[in-house]
Amino acid sequence: MLASAQAAVSGALTRVRPGDPGWPSEAQWNELSQQVGNALVKVQSPLVACLNAPDSDDCRQLFRELKNPYFLGDEVGLTQTLGWVDAWTSTPSVYAVAARNTNDVVVAVNFARRNNLRLVVKGGGHSYQGTSNAPDSLLVWTRKMNNITVQDAFVGTGCEGHAAPVRAVTAGAGALWAHVYDAVTTKAGGYVQGGGCMTVGVAGLIQSGGFGSFSKAYGLAAGSLLEAEVVTADGAVRIANACTNPDLFWALKGGGGGSLGVVTRLTLRVHELPETFGAVNMTIKATSTSAFRRLIGVIIDFYNQNLMNPHWGEQIRFRRDNVLTISMVFQGLSRSEAQAIWQPFMDTLAASPDDFKVEFSPLKIVAISARSFWAPTLFKKLLGFISTDDRPGAPDDNIFWSGNRGEAGQVLHGYESAWLPAALLQDDRRQTLADTLFAATRQWSVSLHVNKGLAGAPAEAVAAARNTATNLAALDAFALLIAGAEGPPAYPGIQGHEPDTALARRDRQAIGRAMAEVRKLVPDAGSYVAESNFFDADWQRSFWGSNYSRLLAIKDQYDPDGLFFVHHGVGSERWSADGFTKIV
């Protein structure tokens, strides 16, 4: 009552911080610890040791370990990205509940609500926006909730008699995609649509919508969600599926992690596994600016004619140094079929040897059994495709794509994305698209993530995506264009390891200029919530478009007081930037 009166007078409700009169006493924290079976952790970042001794052996070892995503994920006080210059810095919570079960989550949520605490949720910790950390907060850490079970005949709660049993996998909120792929594909011979990066958490990806390498075939990861268990702000444990709490179920599918509750368990559809997965990798250097402009047009024409279909995914990258890199994957094709598809493109390059120099590689097109795609075979390790968790005693299935190592411990300089509608590939518009991409590359490198747009996907995959909260722009897009920049692991105040702020600001400005060229062509392009600009002032429209008003209504239903806050999350416009003060 007193708090309500104070809020009415001041015009704001403020969460408590350490040292405030309302901060829980040591006795209250001890009681919380007992209620969660000693799963309460007093958090300290490992980086603190480096602040005092930046030249020590321990600090040098720590900065080596910061390039291991499994080390980062296992540290309660760290996040996979260490910050974003001028935006946020990875800062540990005061306490964390290292939840082992749903009851631990319930107890933590109730404690935060009753004591007016800033609450943070972290699973895999892969948040470019910094949403899985906040100073002066209580963290619900779900990493230990990582059980994975494959089921042959799943029917959702309340759906009995309304839905046919389907093959499915149930994963705890803290499970990582590498381990889910191992259980579903390598061991059980099925396919589940997840993330391209193997160390991303299952719950975070689903709540972001979730694109993976083969989304052009299987759609959004959220489109395969069958059921979720979630702890809402009132401490209730709710089942959300098409038959039970369907509004919450819809919102969890792409409405953004950490805004609607703490997801504790998810069940996803298991699809039939194709016989083969494969990859195409090549680098082409244009010998002049005019040749590069032509090369962009050639690959855009080729993509439109041959690759905008369920077989193909991943990236086509245009660099500032007049280099085109192709890092694509395919499914359901043999190596010879993939080679035949690419032969006309190779013939075009070969016809202009003075303009285009192709980096030769005998492995530019490979195909393997789909069942072994995520298996850490010696072949993939020797060729450098796959890296492993190198800590002593680490599990054998702690693997990740070597290409993702650059993201481990990164400090972002800038990052923006935009969905490009498939209409740009029409005959009368492709040249304009190519010219726009060329103009953007004069400022910064840009990449087309063709698996992150669902144009060309099967109708059922598009329909499932339409029934999620994800921006509808993704359904009509042939690709998500991304421009980003990052630096190595760094942290303010650690001598010799501080972020290069001047370089970061120059990079961010260049990215902004590149994206300005793109927006001349697509002024109202949506942006993917998980891969987006921290500073986007129009984030509601960018991330969710016409779905935002429905999301906000569901937020009001399940979290009317705004216990769950993340930067640019649903309802966050009602709070100060740090999530501590409600703006009335």
JOVEN-V741281 format. One record per residue. N is the residue number from 1. RES is the residue in one small letter. PHI is phi in degrees with one decimal (* if undefined). Layout:
BEGIN
n=N res=RES phi=PHI
n=N res=RES phi=PHI
END
This chain:
BEGIN
n=1 res=m phi=*
n=2 res=l phi=-63.2
n=3 res=a phi=-61.8
n=4 res=s phi=-64.2
n=5 res=a phi=-63.4
n=6 res=q phi=-63.9
n=7 res=a phi=-62.9
n=8 res=a phi=-65.7
n=9 res=v phi=-72.6
n=10 res=s phi=-82.6
n=11 res=g phi=80.2
n=12 res=a phi=-152.5
n=13 res=l phi=-112.6
n=14 res=t phi=-116.5
n=15 res=r phi=-72.0
n=16 res=v phi=-87.6
n=17 res=r phi=-120.4
n=18 res=p phi=-55.0
n=19 res=g phi=96.1
n=20 res=d phi=-72.1
n=21 res=p phi=-56.5
n=22 res=g phi=-86.6
n=23 res=w phi=-63.2
n=24 res=p phi=-57.1
n=25 res=s phi=-75.3
n=26 res=e phi=-59.5
n=27 res=a phi=-63.5
n=28 res=q phi=-67.4
n=29 res=w phi=-64.7
n=30 res=n phi=-64.0
n=31 res=e phi=-65.1
n=32 res=l phi=-60.6
n=33 res=s phi=-58.5
n=34 res=q phi=-65.4
n=35 res=q phi=-67.6
n=36 res=v phi=-105.3
n=37 res=g phi=61.7
n=38 res=n phi=63.5
n=39 res=a phi=-86.5
n=40 res=l phi=-80.1
n=41 res=v phi=-119.8
n=42 res=k phi=-81.2
n=43 res=v phi=-89.5
n=44 res=q phi=-139.8
n=45 res=s phi=-69.3
n=46 res=p phi=-59.2
n=47 res=l phi=-71.2
n=48 res=v phi=-58.6
n=49 res=a phi=-61.3
n=50 res=c phi=-75.6
n=51 res=l phi=-61.3
n=52 res=n phi=-91.2
n=53 res=a phi=-139.9
n=54 res=p phi=-67.4
n=55 res=d phi=-99.0
n=56 res=s phi=-73.7
n=57 res=d phi=-61.4
n=58 res=d phi=-62.8
n=59 res=c phi=-69.0
n=60 res=r phi=-61.3
n=61 res=q phi=-64.5
n=62 res=l phi=-60.6
n=63 res=f phi=-69.2
n=64 res=r phi=-68.4
n=65 res=e phi=-69.6
n=66 res=l phi=-66.0
n=67 res=k phi=-92.1
n=68 res=n phi=-106.4
n=69 res=p phi=-62.2
n=70 res=y phi=-73.2
n=71 res=f phi=-61.0
n=72 res=l phi=-60.7
n=73 res=g phi=-67.8
n=74 res=d phi=-88.9
n=75 res=e phi=-99.7
n=76 res=v phi=-61.1
n=77 res=g phi=-93.5
n=78 res=l phi=-122.8
n=79 res=t phi=-128.6
n=80 res=q phi=-63.9
n=81 res=t phi=-104.7
n=82 res=l phi=-87.2
n=83 res=g phi=156.9
n=84 res=w phi=-142.1
n=85 res=v phi=-57.6
n=86 res=d phi=70.1
n=87 res=a phi=-119.3
n=88 res=w phi=-158.8
n=89 res=t phi=-129.7
n=90 res=s phi=-58.2
n=91 res=t phi=-131.4
n=92 res=p phi=-73.2
n=93 res=s phi=-68.7
n=94 res=v phi=-72.8
n=95 res=y phi=-131.0
n=96 res=a phi=-136.6
n=97 res=v phi=-97.2
n=98 res=a phi=-81.0
n=99 res=a phi=-62.6
n=100 res=r phi=-109.7
n=101 res=n phi=-156.6
n=102 res=t phi=-62.9
n=103 res=n phi=-60.8
n=104 res=d phi=-58.6
n=105 res=v phi=-66.2
n=106 res=v phi=-57.7
n=107 res=v phi=-62.0
n=108 res=a phi=-66.1
n=109 res=v phi=-63.4
n=110 res=n phi=-62.3
n=111 res=f phi=-63.7
n=112 res=a phi=-64.3
n=113 res=r phi=-66.2
n=114 res=r phi=-67.7
n=115 res=n phi=-105.6
n=116 res=n phi=58.2
n=117 res=l phi=-96.4
n=118 res=r phi=-74.6
n=119 res=l phi=-110.4
n=120 res=v phi=-128.3
n=121 res=v phi=-119.9
n=122 res=k phi=-137.5
n=123 res=g phi=-113.9
n=124 res=g phi=-77.6
n=125 res=g phi=80.8
n=126 res=h phi=-90.3
n=127 res=s phi=-131.7
n=128 res=y phi=-66.1
n=129 res=q phi=-83.3
n=130 res=g phi=77.4
n=131 res=t phi=-77.3
n=132 res=s phi=-98.5
n=133 res=n phi=-153.1
n=134 res=a phi=-168.4
n=135 res=p phi=-67.7
n=136 res=d phi=61.4
n=137 res=s phi=-121.1
n=138 res=l phi=-106.5
n=139 res=l phi=-100.5
n=140 res=v phi=-96.2
n=141 res=w phi=-106.7
n=142 res=t phi=-98.2
n=143 res=r phi=-54.5
n=144 res=k phi=-80.6
n=145 res=m phi=-90.3
n=146 res=n phi=-126.7
n=147 res=n phi=-65.8
n=148 res=i phi=-133.5
n=149 res=t phi=-134.6
n=150 res=v phi=-93.4
n=151 res=q phi=-121.8
n=152 res=d phi=-84.3
n=153 res=a phi=-145.3
n=154 res=f phi=-95.7
n=155 res=v phi=-131.5
n=156 res=g phi=-67.1
n=157 res=t phi=-59.7
n=158 res=g phi=85.7
n=159 res=c phi=-99.6
n=160 res=e phi=-57.3
n=161 res=g phi=85.0
n=162 res=h phi=-112.0
n=163 res=a phi=-137.4
n=164 res=a phi=-75.5
n=165 res=p phi=-61.9
n=166 res=v phi=-132.8
n=167 res=r phi=-71.2
n=168 res=a phi=-153.1
n=169 res=v phi=-129.5
n=170 res=t phi=-109.2
n=171 res=a phi=-130.2
n=172 res=g phi=-67.4
n=173 res=a phi=-61.1
n=174 res=g phi=-91.6
n=175 res=a phi=-66.1
n=176 res=l phi=-105.8
n=177 res=w phi=-63.3
n=178 res=a phi=-56.1
n=179 res=h phi=-77.1
n=180 res=v phi=-68.1
n=181 res=y phi=-62.1
n=182 res=d phi=-62.0
n=183 res=a phi=-70.8
n=184 res=v phi=-85.2
n=185 res=t phi=-92.3
n=186 res=t phi=-62.4
n=187 res=k phi=-93.6
n=188 res=a phi=-109.2
n=189 res=g phi=70.2
n=190 res=g phi=-117.4
n=191 res=y phi=-131.6
n=192 res=v phi=-123.3
n=193 res=q phi=-78.2
n=194 res=g phi=-131.9
n=195 res=g phi=-90.9
n=196 res=g phi=-72.7
n=197 res=c phi=-82.9
n=198 res=m phi=-75.0
n=199 res=t phi=-98.4
n=200 res=v phi=-72.6
n=201 res=g phi=-76.4
n=202 res=v phi=-62.8
n=203 res=a phi=-64.7
n=204 res=g phi=-63.9
n=205 res=l phi=-65.9
n=206 res=i phi=-60.3
n=207 res=q phi=-71.6
n=208 res=s phi=-87.2
n=209 res=g phi=109.9
n=210 res=g phi=89.1
n=211 res=f phi=-107.4
n=212 res=g phi=-127.1
n=213 res=s phi=-57.1
n=214 res=f phi=-110.6
n=215 res=s phi=-65.3
n=216 res=k phi=-66.7
n=217 res=a phi=-97.5
n=218 res=y phi=-112.8
n=219 res=g phi=79.8
n=220 res=l phi=-67.1
n=221 res=a phi=-59.5
n=222 res=a phi=-63.8
n=223 res=g phi=-67.4
n=224 res=s phi=-98.4
n=225 res=l phi=-69.5
n=226 res=l phi=-101.8
n=227 res=e phi=-164.1
n=228 res=a phi=-135.4
n=229 res=e phi=-102.8
n=230 res=v phi=-141.3
n=231 res=v phi=-96.4
n=232 res=t phi=-90.8
n=233 res=a phi=-61.5
n=234 res=d phi=-83.9
n=235 res=g phi=83.9
n=236 res=a phi=-78.4
n=237 res=v phi=-96.0
n=238 res=r phi=-118.6
n=239 res=i phi=-95.2
n=240 res=a phi=-124.8
n=241 res=n phi=-154.4
n=242 res=a phi=-67.1
n=243 res=c phi=-109.5
n=244 res=t phi=-124.3
n=245 res=n phi=48.7
n=246 res=p phi=-63.5
n=247 res=d phi=-67.8
n=248 res=l phi=-64.7
n=249 res=f phi=-57.9
n=250 res=w phi=-60.0
n=251 res=a phi=-67.2
n=252 res=l phi=-67.9
n=253 res=k phi=-84.0
n=254 res=g phi=105.2
n=255 res=g phi=-79.7
n=256 res=g phi=97.4
n=257 res=g phi=-73.7
n=258 res=g phi=80.8
n=259 res=s phi=-106.7
n=260 res=l phi=-115.0
n=261 res=g phi=157.0
n=262 res=v phi=-105.5
n=263 res=v phi=-71.7
n=264 res=t phi=-110.4
n=265 res=r phi=-154.5
n=266 res=l phi=-134.4
n=267 res=t phi=-121.8
n=268 res=l phi=-122.2
n=269 res=r phi=-66.0
n=270 res=v phi=-101.1
n=271 res=h phi=-95.2
n=272 res=e phi=-69.8
n=273 res=l phi=-86.0
n=274 res=p phi=-68.5
n=275 res=e phi=-70.2
n=276 res=t phi=-130.9
n=277 res=f phi=-119.8
n=278 res=g phi=-153.7
n=279 res=a phi=-144.0
n=280 res=v phi=-125.1
n=281 res=n phi=-132.6
n=282 res=m phi=-156.9
n=283 res=t phi=-126.7
n=284 res=i phi=-122.7
n=285 res=k phi=-100.9
n=286 res=a phi=-85.2
n=287 res=t phi=-83.3
n=288 res=s phi=-150.9
n=289 res=t phi=-62.2
n=290 res=s phi=-66.5
n=291 res=a phi=-67.0
n=292 res=f phi=-67.0
n=293 res=r phi=-58.9
n=294 res=r phi=-68.6
n=295 res=l phi=-61.9
n=296 res=i phi=-60.9
n=297 res=g phi=-62.9
n=298 res=v phi=-63.9
n=299 res=i phi=-71.7
n=300 res=i phi=-66.4
n=301 res=d phi=-61.4
n=302 res=f phi=-65.4
n=303 res=y phi=-60.4
n=304 res=n phi=-59.0
n=305 res=q phi=-81.0
n=306 res=n phi=-122.9
n=307 res=l phi=-118.3
n=308 res=m phi=-85.5
n=309 res=n phi=-155.3
n=310 res=p phi=-63.7
n=311 res=h phi=-74.7
n=312 res=w phi=-117.7
n=313 res=g phi=-154.6
n=314 res=e phi=77.4
n=315 res=q phi=-120.3
n=316 res=i phi=-122.8
n=317 res=r phi=-117.6
n=318 res=f phi=-113.3
n=319 res=r phi=-99.5
n=320 res=r phi=-65.3
n=321 res=d phi=-91.0
n=322 res=n phi=65.0
n=323 res=v phi=-116.1
n=324 res=l phi=-105.7
n=325 res=t phi=-116.0
n=326 res=i phi=-114.3
n=327 res=s phi=-130.5
n=328 res=m phi=-116.6
n=329 res=v phi=-123.8
n=330 res=f phi=-142.1
n=331 res=q phi=-135.6
n=332 res=g phi=76.3
n=333 res=l phi=-126.0
n=334 res=s phi=-81.3
n=335 res=r phi=-61.6
n=336 res=s phi=-67.0
n=337 res=e phi=-65.5
n=338 res=a phi=-64.1
n=339 res=q phi=-61.5
n=340 res=a phi=-64.1
n=341 res=i phi=-64.6
n=342 res=w phi=-84.7
n=343 res=q phi=-59.1
n=344 res=p phi=-59.9
n=345 res=f phi=-65.5
n=346 res=m phi=-64.6
n=347 res=d phi=-64.6
n=348 res=t phi=-62.3
n=349 res=l phi=-65.0
n=350 res=a phi=-63.9
n=351 res=a phi=-74.2
n=352 res=s phi=-129.8
n=353 res=p phi=-63.8
n=354 res=d phi=-77.8
n=355 res=d phi=-98.1
n=356 res=f phi=-128.0
n=357 res=k phi=-114.4
n=358 res=v phi=-93.5
n=359 res=e phi=-69.3
n=360 res=f phi=-76.3
n=361 res=s phi=-152.2
n=362 res=p phi=-67.3
n=363 res=l phi=-107.1
n=364 res=k phi=-67.6
n=365 res=i phi=-132.0
n=366 res=v phi=-130.7
n=367 res=a phi=-142.4
n=368 res=i phi=-138.0
n=369 res=s phi=-58.2
n=370 res=a phi=-59.6
n=371 res=r phi=-64.7
n=372 res=s phi=-100.1
n=373 res=f phi=-58.4
n=374 res=w phi=-98.8
n=375 res=a phi=-77.3
n=376 res=p phi=-80.2
n=377 res=t phi=-70.7
n=378 res=l phi=-59.9
n=379 res=f phi=-56.4
n=380 res=k phi=-70.1
n=381 res=k phi=-67.9
n=382 res=l phi=-63.2
n=383 res=l phi=-82.1
n=384 res=g phi=82.4
n=385 res=f phi=-70.9
n=386 res=i phi=-120.8
n=387 res=s phi=-115.3
n=388 res=t phi=-123.3
n=389 res=d phi=-64.0
n=390 res=d phi=-92.8
n=391 res=r phi=-74.2
n=392 res=p phi=-56.9
n=393 res=g phi=79.5
n=394 res=a phi=-66.5
n=395 res=p phi=-60.2
n=396 res=d phi=-63.4
n=397 res=d phi=-90.1
n=398 res=n phi=-81.9
n=399 res=i phi=-123.9
n=400 res=f phi=-156.1
n=401 res=w phi=-65.9
n=402 res=s phi=-58.2
n=403 res=g phi=-64.9
n=404 res=n phi=-89.1
n=405 res=r phi=-61.2
n=406 res=g phi=-61.4
n=407 res=e phi=-83.1
n=408 res=a phi=-69.1
n=409 res=g phi=72.8
n=410 res=q phi=-63.3
n=411 res=v phi=-115.8
n=412 res=l phi=-74.6
n=413 res=h phi=-98.4
n=414 res=g phi=-173.9
n=415 res=y phi=-164.4
n=416 res=e phi=-146.2
n=417 res=s phi=-143.1
n=418 res=a phi=-155.1
n=419 res=w phi=-76.7
n=420 res=l phi=-105.3
n=421 res=p phi=-66.1
n=422 res=a phi=-63.1
n=423 res=a phi=-60.0
n=424 res=l phi=-67.2
n=425 res=l phi=-91.7
n=426 res=q phi=-64.3
n=427 res=d phi=-53.6
n=428 res=d phi=-87.4
n=429 res=r phi=-126.1
n=430 res=r phi=-62.8
n=431 res=q phi=-65.7
n=432 res=t phi=-63.9
n=433 res=l phi=-60.7
n=434 res=a phi=-61.8
n=435 res=d phi=-63.4
n=436 res=t phi=-65.4
n=437 res=l phi=-62.3
n=438 res=f phi=-62.2
n=439 res=a phi=-60.1
n=440 res=a phi=-63.7
n=441 res=t phi=-70.0
n=442 res=r phi=-71.4
n=443 res=q phi=-106.0
n=444 res=w phi=-162.7
n=445 res=s phi=-69.9
n=446 res=v phi=-132.2
n=447 res=s phi=-130.3
n=448 res=l phi=-100.7
n=449 res=h phi=-94.8
n=450 res=v phi=-74.1
n=451 res=n phi=-80.8
n=452 res=k phi=-102.6
n=453 res=g phi=-138.3
n=454 res=l phi=-97.9
n=455 res=a phi=-62.6
n=456 res=g phi=97.1
n=457 res=a phi=-80.9
n=458 res=p phi=-60.7
n=459 res=a phi=-58.3
n=460 res=e phi=-69.6
n=461 res=a phi=-69.5
n=462 res=v phi=-66.4
n=463 res=a phi=-63.4
n=464 res=a phi=-64.6
n=465 res=a phi=-68.5
n=466 res=r phi=-64.0
n=467 res=n phi=-93.2
n=468 res=t phi=-126.1
n=469 res=a phi=-83.3
n=470 res=t phi=-59.2
n=471 res=n phi=-51.1
n=472 res=l phi=-62.3
n=473 res=a phi=-59.8
n=474 res=a phi=-65.3
n=475 res=l phi=-71.6
n=476 res=d phi=-100.3
n=477 res=a phi=-90.3
n=478 res=f phi=-88.4
n=479 res=a phi=-163.7
n=480 res=l phi=-103.0
n=481 res=l phi=-83.9
n=482 res=i phi=-127.5
n=483 res=a phi=-130.2
n=484 res=g phi=-149.5
n=485 res=a phi=-150.6
n=486 res=e phi=-149.2
n=487 res=g phi=-117.3
n=488 res=p phi=-69.5
n=489 res=p phi=-49.6
n=490 res=a phi=-158.4
n=491 res=y phi=-155.6
n=492 res=p phi=-59.0
n=493 res=g phi=92.0
n=494 res=i phi=-96.1
n=495 res=q phi=-58.1
n=496 res=g phi=85.5
n=497 res=h phi=-132.7
n=498 res=e phi=-91.7
n=499 res=p phi=-60.1
n=500 res=d phi=-85.5
n=501 res=t phi=-67.4
n=502 res=a phi=-64.6
n=503 res=l phi=-64.2
n=504 res=a phi=-59.4
n=505 res=r phi=-68.5
n=506 res=r phi=-64.6
n=507 res=d phi=-61.6
n=508 res=r phi=-62.8
n=509 res=q phi=-65.2
n=510 res=a phi=-67.1
n=511 res=i phi=-61.1
n=512 res=g phi=-60.5
n=513 res=r phi=-68.0
n=514 res=a phi=-63.1
n=515 res=m phi=-69.6
n=516 res=a phi=-63.2
n=517 res=e phi=-64.1
n=518 res=v phi=-63.6
n=519 res=r phi=-74.1
n=520 res=k phi=-62.6
n=521 res=l phi=-88.2
n=522 res=v phi=-128.7
n=523 res=p phi=-65.6
n=524 res=d phi=-116.0
n=525 res=a phi=-62.7
n=526 res=g phi=-73.3
n=527 res=s phi=-134.9
n=528 res=y phi=-79.4
n=529 res=v phi=-55.2
n=530 res=a phi=-80.4
n=531 res=e phi=-135.8
n=532 res=s phi=-152.3
n=533 res=n phi=-86.2
n=534 res=f phi=-55.0
n=535 res=f phi=-97.2
n=536 res=d phi=-64.0
n=537 res=a phi=-75.3
n=538 res=d phi=-108.6
n=539 res=w phi=-63.8
n=540 res=q phi=-58.7
n=541 res=r phi=-70.4
n=542 res=s phi=-60.1
n=543 res=f phi=-81.3
n=544 res=w phi=-128.8
n=545 res=g phi=53.4
n=546 res=s phi=-69.2
n=547 res=n phi=-79.7
n=548 res=y phi=-65.4
n=549 res=s phi=-62.9
n=550 res=r phi=-66.5
n=551 res=l phi=-59.9
n=552 res=l phi=-65.0
n=553 res=a phi=-65.3
n=554 res=i phi=-70.5
n=555 res=k phi=-57.1
n=556 res=d phi=-63.8
n=557 res=q phi=-72.6
n=558 res=y phi=-99.2
n=559 res=d phi=-143.1
n=560 res=p phi=-63.5
n=561 res=d phi=-97.8
n=562 res=g phi=70.7
n=563 res=l phi=-59.9
n=564 res=f phi=-93.6
n=565 res=f phi=-132.3
n=566 res=v phi=-137.7
n=567 res=h phi=-56.4
n=568 res=h phi=54.1
n=569 res=g phi=-97.1
n=570 res=v phi=-58.2
n=571 res=g phi=84.1
n=572 res=s phi=-69.4
n=573 res=e phi=-66.2
n=574 res=r phi=-88.1
n=575 res=w phi=-127.9
n=576 res=s phi=-62.5
n=577 res=a phi=-59.8
n=578 res=d phi=-89.7
n=579 res=g phi=79.2
n=580 res=f phi=-99.1
n=581 res=t phi=-123.1
n=582 res=k phi=-78.3
n=583 res=i phi=-98.5
n=584 res=v phi=-99.1
END
